[in-house]
Amino acid sequence: MKDIVIATQNKHKIEEIEKITKNFGFRLLSGKEAGIDGVDVVEDGTTFEENSYKKASEIMKLTGMITIADDSGLEVDALNGAPGVYSARFAGEDASDEDNNRKLMAELKGVPFEKRTARYVCVITMLFPDGRKLVARGESEGHIAEEPSGNNGFGYDPYFIPEGYDKTFGCFDMDEKNKISHRARALEKLAQLLDQEENR
């Protein structure tokens, strides 16, 4: 097993990533386990790639260990890609999931279902102390429902209906979601990149 530090304090993300990465021989260490508890990296990039790299870079400098970081969010076509990198703080810096969802519904008021196309995006950056960098992007296309459904997941999950399904991510159990989520797809790509690295 290889130890890697995960640069997030989000328990939900850690659970999702850990459930997938353990299959690839990784043991995730939280910031606390790596001795840097409470470090908060300011996410001031304009893209998911910029934020993901910044988080991984700053944590790796502090720990000297392989570091993995993700930045993810929701892009809604009718809102010109918003909330995007501001997904977690769409309704303000200390906004709750409920606050963000309330604002999303207000912004989409009157927009018919067929025009409520959206995607979840996840960009994962893995940095190595020797300078190697792997970047993987995963997307999950879908629509934004008009009413919430389900109590699972987090963020915008109760409103996001993935393509090919008639229920929201809020109705999926974790194993089911991990097969098609944006984060699962980014992690699958990361695994492919790691295979290529090992076979060079």
Secondary structure, DSSP 8 states (H G I E B T S, - for coil): -EEEEE----HHHHHHHHHHHGGGTEEEE-TTTTT-TT-------SSHHHHHHHHHHHHHHHH-S-EEEEEEEEEEGGGTT-BGGGGGGTT-TT--HHHHHHHHHHHTTT--GGG-EEEEEEEEEEE-TTS-EEEEEEEEEEEE-SS---SSSSTTGGGEEETT-SS-GGGS-HHHHHHHSHHHHHHHHHHHHHHHHHT-
